[in-house]
Amino acid sequence: MTSVRHSVRALLFDGDEIVLFKRLRPGREPYWITPGGGVEPGDASPELALRRELDEELGAVAGPALRVFTLVEPGHLGTVFACRLVSMDLSRRSGPEFLEPDIGIHEIQRVRPEKARELALVPAELGEFLAEAGPSLPALLDSAAYAPGRFRPVVDVHLLLLHEGRVLLGRRQGTGYADGEWQIMPSGHLEEGESVVGTAVREAREELGIEVAGCEVAHVMHHRNAGGTARIGLFLTAATVTGTPVNAEPHKCAELAWFPLDRLPERTVPYARAGIEAVHAGSAFSLHGWERPGARDLGAEAVRAGFSEVTVCLVGLRSDAVLVLSDAETDRLPSAVVRPGEGVEDALAGLGTDGEARFVGADDYVSASGLPGRRLAFTAPLPHEAVAAAEGAALVQAAAPGETAGVQAQVQAQVQAQVQAGTDAADERRAPGEAVRRLIPIASLDAARLPHSERMFVAEALGRPAASGSP
């Protein structure tokens, strides 16, 4: 039986552009390839093989991946995934092809998908697919992974069973969210074609083996998870309960217990606690979680949501510049993985924050080893020592809004030239793959080489609208 070689490739989107390698080899015309490589025996799945290759070739971390193309040839099966670039750190490159200069150069380029036909992309079939379907892939990827467009919030239905000043709670287990914490029992999501009261009746039957009637909404909450998504919470009470509550879903609930309304257990899901307290106070409506979250709350929510890894990155600002780490081909924001035993605040302190850091955004990723992760972005003023240590070009004053387009273009060209000059000078002073700290003038961010996702964090830190093409 003939063995089949399996490979994986990435259509890695940075905004609306694809990250490609331009291959320059002695004695051969330039050609382009997508990141990726062969599936190895130790890879648990094709997707994990892809994430390993992205890490080896680019030091890159990507968001959710979607299979979009399969290439079948005699003895070879190629699977192509579409995904979005989250971060890239070339100092983490470890692929042997980047350590052997004799096999040629891998030059990183960003190309709009419709331009693929103009390139000698290998394999040619992938180039044709990319030119035809590539422009629509960001929307397809976002609909599968991010659900943009008209917002349809999750609706949670919580039924408070009350008895002599106590409320019934269940300790969660095996759900992947807030396991080990206490939650209102019963609770569940409103399903398509189902009324709110119907959800409460169904969940009471499924989770507790009881029948309820006379259900009424006691409180409505618009809740947002720290660093996550928003949802509507409806908190109901029942006029009659038939039967004795039992733990009918022990795979999701470790135990049931009654607690006084004014003395809930310490490890109660904050969202549930806020709803119980609102019902107890007779409040009809509340907002919860809409204030800007702090580092501790964001870290706790990431753990509650089941993320195995948390990364922090910093938009370090001074009045007219942003701090980045620059290597030979890219810029990136300073970042660090939160280590076991430390908090988000500790990781931020390690990045050199001076004073209060303000949360500006989050995105989710899957690590090269397959761990689900959440990246938390903060902004803070740069301390004096960080500014003094940063390398870069001199800063110039951008043209005022009222000046002519010609003057503005001249200033922008001057700024871009200075940024490139600072990059070239820094390149000469470091070994390949080594990164240096550099200040990029805010007026020239368009000339920077930051990934699109990090440009969005910077825009939020500066209070500017995000650029188009964002997820």
C-alpha positions as CSV (number, residue, x, y, z in Angstrom):
1,M,0.0,0.0,0.0
2,T,1.4,3.4,-1.0
3,S,1.8,5.8,1.8
4,V,0.4,9.3,1.5
5,R,2.3,12.4,2.6
6,H,0.1,14.9,4.4
7,S,0.9,18.6,4.5
8,V,-0.8,21.7,5.9
9,R,-0.7,25.3,4.7
10,A,-2.1,28.6,6.1
11,L,-3.9,31.4,4.4
12,L,-2.8,33.7,7.2
13,F,-4.8,36.9,7.1
14,D,-3.4,40.1,8.6
15,G,-6.3,42.4,8.2
16,D,-7.4,41.8,4.6
17,E,-4.0,40.8,3.4
18,I,-2.4,37.4,3.2
19,V,1.1,36.7,4.8
20,L,3.3,35.0,2.2
21,F,6.9,34.0,1.8
22,K,8.7,35.3,-1.3
23,R,11.3,32.5,-1.9
24,L,14.7,33.7,-3.4
25,R,16.9,30.7,-4.3
26,P,20.2,30.7,-6.3
27,G,19.6,29.8,-9.9
28,R,15.8,30.0,-9.8
29,E,13.2,32.7,-10.5
30,P,11.5,34.1,-7.4
31,Y,8.3,32.3,-6.3
32,W,5.8,32.6,-3.4
33,I,4.5,30.1,-0.9
34,T,2.1,30.1,2.1
35,P,3.4,29.3,5.6
36,G,3.1,25.6,6.4
37,G,4.8,22.2,6.0
38,G,4.4,18.5,6.5
39,V,2.4,16.8,9.2
40,E,4.8,15.0,11.5
41,P,4.1,11.8,13.5
42,G,4.0,13.7,16.8
43,D,1.2,16.1,15.5
44,A,-2.1,15.2,17.2
45,S,-4.1,16.7,14.3
46,P,-3.6,18.6,11.0
47,E,-4.6,21.8,12.8
48,L,-2.0,21.3,15.5
49,A,0.6,20.6,12.8
50,L,-0.4,23.9,11.2
51,R,0.1,25.8,14.5
52,R,3.4,24.2,15.0
53,E,4.5,25.2,11.5
54,L,3.4,28.8,12.1
55,D,5.4,28.9,15.3
56,E,8.5,27.5,13.7
57,E,8.4,29.6,10.6
58,L,7.1,32.9,11.9
59,G,6.9,32.7,15.7
60,A,3.3,33.3,14.9
61,V,0.1,32.7,16.9
62,A,-3.2,32.6,15.1
63,G,-6.9,32.7,16.0
64,P,-9.5,30.0,15.1
65,A,-8.7,28.1,11.9
66,L,-11.1,27.0,9.2
67,R,-10.5,24.4,6.6
68,V,-11.1,26.0,3.2
69,F,-9.2,24.0,0.5
70,T,-7.9,20.5,-0.1
71,L,-5.3,19.5,-2.7
72,V,-5.1,15.8,-3.7
73,E,-2.2,14.5,-5.8
74,P,-0.7,11.0,-6.2
75,G,0.9,10.3,-2.9
76,H,0.1,13.7,-1.4
77,L,-2.8,15.2,0.5
78,G,-2.6,19.0,1.2
79,T,-5.0,20.7,3.6
80,V,-5.3,24.5,3.6
81,F,-6.6,26.5,6.6
82,A,-7.7,30.1,6.8
83,C,-6.9,31.9,10.0
84,R,-6.1,35.4,11.3
85,L,-2.7,36.5,12.6
86,V,-2.8,37.4,16.3
87,S,0.9,38.0,16.9
88,M,4.3,37.4,15.4
89,D,7.7,37.2,17.0
90,L,10.5,36.2,14.6
91,S,12.9,35.6,17.5
92,R,10.9,32.4,18.2
93,R,11.7,31.0,14.7
94,S,13.1,27.5,14.9
95,G,12.4,25.9,11.5
96,P,15.6,24.5,10.0
97,E,14.9,26.2,6.6
98,F,15.6,29.6,8.3
99,L,18.9,28.4,9.8
100,E,20.4,27.3,6.5
101,P,21.2,30.3,4.3
102,D,22.3,28.0,1.4
103,I,18.7,27.0,0.7
104,G,17.7,30.6,0.0
105,I,15.7,33.4,1.6
106,H,12.2,33.5,2.9
107,E,11.1,37.2,2.6
108,I,7.8,38.0,4.4
109,Q,5.3,39.8,2.3
110,R,1.7,40.9,2.7
111,V,-0.4,40.6,-0.4
112,R,-4.1,41.2,-1.1
113,P,-5.7,37.8,-2.2
114,E,-6.9,39.1,-5.6
115,K,-3.3,39.8,-6.5
116,A,-2.4,36.1,-6.2
117,R,-2.6,35.5,-10.0
118,E,0.2,38.1,-10.5
119,L,2.6,36.0,-8.4
120,A,4.3,32.7,-9.1
121,L,2.5,31.1,-6.1
122,V,3.2,27.4,-5.4
123,P,1.2,25.3,-5.8
124,A,-0.5,27.0,-8.8
125,E,-3.9,25.5,-7.8
126,L,-3.8,27.3,-4.5
127,G,-3.0,30.5,-6.3
128,E,-6.1,30.2,-8.5
129,F,-8.2,29.4,-5.4
130,L,-6.8,32.4,-3.5
131,A,-7.4,34.8,-6.4
132,E,-11.0,33.6,-6.8
133,A,-12.2,32.9,-3.3
134,G,-9.6,34.9,-1.2
135,P,-11.4,38.2,-1.1
136,S,-14.5,36.6,0.5
137,L,-12.5,34.5,3.0
138,P,-12.2,37.1,5.7
139,A,-16.0,37.4,5.9
140,L,-16.4,33.6,5.9
141,L,-13.7,33.3,8.6
142,D,-15.3,36.0,10.7
143,S,-18.8,34.5,10.4
144,A,-17.5,31.2,11.6
145,A,-15.2,32.4,14.3
146,Y,-16.3,35.9,15.3
147,A,-20.0,36.3,14.3
148,P,-19.8,39.9,13.2
149,G,-22.6,41.9,11.6
150,R,-26.0,42.5,13.3
151,F,-25.5,41.6,17.0
152,R,-27.6,38.7,18.3
153,P,-26.8,38.4,22.0
154,V,-27.0,35.2,24.0
155,V,-30.0,35.2,26.2
156,D,-29.6,33.5,29.6
157,V,-32.6,32.4,31.6
158,H,-32.1,31.9,35.4
159,L,-34.9,30.6,37.6
160,L,-34.5,31.5,41.2
161,L,-36.0,28.8,43.5
162,L,-36.6,30.6,46.8
163,H,-37.5,29.0,50.1
164,E,-37.6,30.7,53.5
165,G,-35.1,33.4,52.5
166,R,-32.7,31.0,50.8
167,V,-31.9,30.3,47.1
168,L,-30.9,27.1,45.4
169,L,-27.4,27.0,43.8
170,G,-25.4,24.3,42.1
171,R,-21.6,24.0,42.0
172,R,-20.5,23.7,38.4
173,Q,-18.2,20.9,37.0
174,G,-17.2,19.6,33.6
175,T,-18.7,22.6,31.7
176,G,-15.5,24.4,30.7
177,Y,-16.8,27.7,32.2
178,A,-16.6,28.6,35.9
179,D,-16.1,25.0,37.0
180,G,-15.9,24.9,40.8
181,E,-18.1,28.0,41.3
182,W,-21.7,28.2,42.4
183,Q,-24.4,29.1,39.9
184,I,-28.2,29.6,40.0
185,M,-30.1,26.4,39.5
186,P,-31.7,26.0,37.1
187,S,-30.2,28.1,34.3
188,G,-29.8,27.8,30.6
189,H,-29.8,29.5,27.2
190,L,-32.9,30.6,25.3
191,E,-33.3,28.4,22.3
192,E,-34.7,29.2,18.8
193,G,-38.5,29.1,18.8
194,E,-38.7,28.9,22.6
195,S,-40.3,31.5,25.0
196,V,-38.4,32.7,28.1
197,V,-41.0,30.9,30.3
198,G,-40.6,27.8,28.2
199,T,-36.9,27.8,28.8
200,A,-37.3,28.1,32.5
201,V,-39.8,25.2,32.6
202,R,-37.5,23.0,30.4
203,E,-34.4,23.8,32.4
204,A,-36.2,23.1,35.7
205,R,-37.3,19.7,34.4
206,E,-33.9,18.8,32.8
207,E,-31.6,20.0,35.6
208,L,-33.7,19.4,38.8
209,G,-36.5,17.0,37.8
210,I,-39.2,19.4,39.0
211,E,-42.2,21.1,37.4
212,V,-42.7,24.8,37.8
213,A,-45.6,27.2,36.9
214,G,-46.4,30.8,37.2
215,C,-43.0,32.0,36.1
216,E,-42.4,35.7,36.0
217,V,-39.4,37.9,35.1
218,A,-38.1,39.5,38.3
219,H,-35.0,41.2,36.9
220,V,-33.4,42.0,33.5
221,M,-29.6,42.4,33.3
222,H,-27.4,43.5,30.4
223,H,-24.1,41.8,31.3
224,R,-20.7,41.8,29.8
225,N,-17.9,39.4,30.7
226,A,-14.6,41.0,31.5
227,G,-12.6,41.0,28.2
228,G,-15.4,38.9,26.6
229,T,-18.8,39.3,25.1
230,A,-22.1,40.8,26.2
231,R,-25.4,38.9,26.9
232,I,-28.9,39.4,28.3
233,G,-29.7,37.8,31.6
234,L,-33.4,37.2,32.6
235,F,-33.9,36.3,36.2
236,L,-37.3,34.6,36.9
237,T,-39.2,33.3,39.9
238,A,-41.9,30.6,40.0
239,A,-45.3,30.8,41.8
240,T,-45.5,27.0,42.3
241,V,-42.9,24.1,42.3
242,T,-44.0,20.5,42.1
243,G,-41.5,17.9,43.3
244,T,-38.2,17.9,45.2
245,P,-35.1,19.3,43.4
246,V,-32.5,16.6,42.6
247,N,-29.2,16.8,40.8
248,A,-30.4,15.4,37.5
249,E,-27.2,16.3,35.6
250,P,-24.3,15.3,37.9
251,H,-21.9,15.5,34.9
252,K,-22.4,19.3,35.0
253,C,-23.2,19.9,38.6
254,A,-21.1,18.6,41.5
255,E,-23.7,19.3,44.2
256,L,-26.8,21.3,45.1
257,A,-27.2,23.5,48.2
258,W,-29.5,26.2,49.6
259,F,-27.9,29.5,50.7
260,P,-29.3,32.6,52.5
261,L,-29.9,35.4,50.0
262,D,-27.7,37.7,52.0
263,R,-24.9,35.2,52.6
264,L,-24.0,33.6,49.2
265,P,-20.8,31.4,49.0
266,E,-17.6,33.3,48.2
267,R,-17.1,31.4,44.9
268,T,-20.4,32.4,43.4
269,V,-20.2,33.3,39.7
270,P,-20.2,37.2,39.8
271,Y,-22.9,37.5,37.2
272,A,-25.2,35.2,39.1
273,R,-24.4,36.9,42.4
274,A,-25.3,40.3,40.9
275,G,-28.6,38.9,39.6
276,I,-29.6,37.4,42.9
277,E,-28.8,40.6,44.8
278,A,-30.8,42.6,42.3
279,V,-33.9,40.3,42.7
280,H,-33.5,40.4,46.5
281,A,-33.4,44.3,46.3
282,G,-36.4,44.5,44.1
283,S,-34.5,46.0,41.2
284,A,-36.1,45.6,37.7
285,F,-33.1,46.3,35.5
286,S,-29.3,46.6,35.8
287,L,-26.1,46.9,33.9
288,H,-23.3,44.6,35.0
289,G,-19.7,44.4,33.8
290,W,-19.8,47.5,31.6
291,E,-17.3,49.5,33.5
292,R,-13.7,49.2,32.2
293,P,-12.4,46.0,33.8
294,G,-9.2,45.9,35.8
295,A,-6.3,43.5,35.3
296,R,-7.3,41.2,38.2
297,D,-10.9,40.9,36.9
298,L,-9.7,40.1,33.4
299,G,-7.4,37.4,34.6
300,A,-10.1,35.8,36.8
301,E,-12.5,35.8,33.9
302,A,-10.0,34.2,31.5
303,V,-9.5,31.4,34.0
304,R,-13.2,31.1,34.6
305,A,-13.7,30.8,30.8
306,G,-11.3,27.9,30.6
307,F,-8.3,29.5,28.9
308,S,-5.2,27.5,29.6
309,E,-2.9,30.4,28.7
310,V,-3.1,34.2,29.2
311,T,-0.9,36.7,27.5
312,V,-0.6,40.4,28.1
313,C,0.6,43.0,25.6
314,L,1.3,46.7,26.2
315,V,0.6,49.8,24.1
316,G,3.3,51.9,25.8
317,L,2.7,55.6,25.0
318,R,4.4,58.9,25.4
319,S,2.9,62.1,24.1
320,D,3.8,61.5,20.5
321,A,5.0,57.9,20.1
322,V,4.3,54.2,20.7
323,L,6.9,51.7,21.9
324,V,7.4,48.6,19.8
325,L,9.9,45.8,19.5
326,S,11.5,45.7,16.0
327,D,13.3,42.9,14.2
328,A,14.6,42.6,10.7
329,E,11.1,42.2,9.1
330,T,8.4,43.1,11.7
331,D,7.3,45.3,14.5
332,R,5.3,44.1,17.5
333,L,4.0,45.3,20.8
334,P,5.8,44.1,24.0
335,S,4.1,41.1,25.4
336,A,4.5,38.3,28.0
337,V,2.7,35.1,29.0
338,V,1.3,35.1,32.5
339,R,3.4,32.5,34.3
340,P,1.9,30.0,36.8
341,G,1.5,31.6,40.2
342,E,1.5,35.2,39.0
343,G,-1.3,37.5,38.1
344,V,-2.0,39.7,35.1
345,E,-0.7,42.7,37.1
346,D,2.6,40.9,37.7
347,A,3.1,40.2,34.0
348,L,2.3,43.9,33.2
349,A,4.8,45.1,35.7
350,G,7.4,42.9,34.0
351,L,6.7,44.8,30.8
352,G,7.7,48.0,32.5
353,T,4.3,49.7,33.1
354,D,4.5,52.8,35.3
355,G,1.3,53.4,37.2
356,E,-2.2,52.3,36.2
357,A,-2.6,50.3,33.0
358,R,-5.9,50.7,31.1
359,F,-7.5,47.8,29.3
360,V,-8.0,48.4,25.6
361,G,-9.0,45.0,24.1
362,A,-8.7,41.3,24.0
363,D,-8.5,38.5,21.4
364,D,-8.4,34.7,21.6
365,Y,-5.9,32.3,20.0
366,V,-4.7,28.8,20.1
367,S,-1.0,28.2,21.0
368,A,1.5,26.2,19.0
369,S,0.9,23.3,21.4
370,G,-2.9,23.5,21.0
371,L,-3.7,25.4,24.3
372,P,-6.6,27.9,24.1
373,G,-5.3,31.3,25.0
374,R,-6.6,34.9,25.6
375,R,-4.5,37.9,24.9
376,L,-5.2,41.0,27.0
377,A,-4.0,44.4,25.8
378,F,-3.4,47.4,28.0
379,T,-2.1,50.9,27.5
380,A,0.0,52.9,30.0
381,P,2.4,55.9,29.9
382,L,6.0,55.0,29.3
383,P,8.3,55.5,32.3
384,H,11.3,57.7,31.6
385,E,13.8,54.8,31.6
386,A,11.8,53.0,29.0
387,V,11.8,56.0,26.7
388,A,15.5,56.5,27.3
389,A,16.2,52.8,26.4
390,A,14.1,52.8,23.2
391,E,15.9,53.1,19.9
392,G,14.4,54.9,16.9
393,A,14.3,57.8,14.5
394,A,13.8,61.4,15.6
395,L,10.2,62.5,15.8
396,V,8.7,65.2,13.6
397,Q,5.6,67.2,13.9
398,A,2.7,66.0,11.6
399,A,0.9,68.4,9.4
400,A,-2.0,70.2,10.9
401,P,-5.5,69.2,9.7
402,G,-5.9,72.5,7.9
403,E,-2.7,72.3,5.9
404,T,-2.8,71.4,2.2
405,A,-2.7,67.8,1.1
406,G,0.7,68.4,-0.5
407,V,2.2,69.5,2.8
408,Q,0.6,66.6,4.6
409,A,2.0,64.2,2.0
410,Q,5.5,65.7,2.4
411,V,5.4,65.3,6.2
412,Q,4.1,61.7,5.9
413,A,6.9,60.8,3.5
414,Q,9.4,62.4,5.8
415,V,8.1,60.5,8.8
416,Q,8.1,57.2,6.9
417,A,11.6,57.8,5.8
418,Q,12.7,58.4,9.4
419,V,11.0,55.3,10.6
420,Q,12.7,53.3,7.9
421,A,16.0,54.9,8.7
422,G,15.6,54.0,12.4
423,T,14.7,50.4,11.4
424,D,17.7,50.1,9.1
425,A,20.1,51.5,11.7
426,A,18.7,49.1,14.3
427,D,19.0,46.2,11.9
428,E,22.8,46.9,11.5
429,R,23.3,46.7,15.3
430,R,21.7,43.4,16.0
431,A,22.0,39.8,15.2
432,P,19.4,38.2,12.8
433,G,16.1,37.6,14.7
434,E,17.1,39.9,17.6
435,A,14.6,42.6,18.5
436,V,15.3,46.1,19.7
437,R,13.0,48.6,21.5
438,R,12.0,51.5,19.2
439,L,9.6,54.4,19.4
440,I,7.3,54.9,16.4
441,P,5.8,58.3,16.0
442,I,2.1,58.3,16.2
443,A,1.9,60.3,13.0
444,S,3.6,57.4,11.1
445,L,1.8,54.4,12.5
446,D,0.6,53.6,8.9
447,A,4.3,53.0,8.0
448,A,4.8,50.6,10.9
449,R,5.0,46.8,10.4
450,L,2.6,45.9,13.3
451,P,0.1,43.1,12.7
452,H,-3.4,44.3,12.1
453,S,-4.7,43.1,15.4
454,E,-2.1,45.1,17.3
455,R,-2.9,48.2,15.2
456,M,-6.4,47.8,16.5
457,F,-5.2,47.9,20.1
458,V,-3.1,51.0,19.4
459,A,-6.1,52.7,17.7
460,E,-8.2,51.9,20.8
461,A,-5.5,53.2,23.1
462,L,-5.4,56.5,21.1
463,G,-9.2,56.7,21.0
464,R,-9.3,56.4,17.2
465,P,-11.7,54.3,15.1
466,A,-10.3,50.9,14.1
467,A,-9.2,50.5,10.6
468,S,-11.2,48.5,8.1
469,G,-10.6,44.8,7.6
470,S,-10.7,44.1,11.3
471,P,-12.5,41.1,12.8
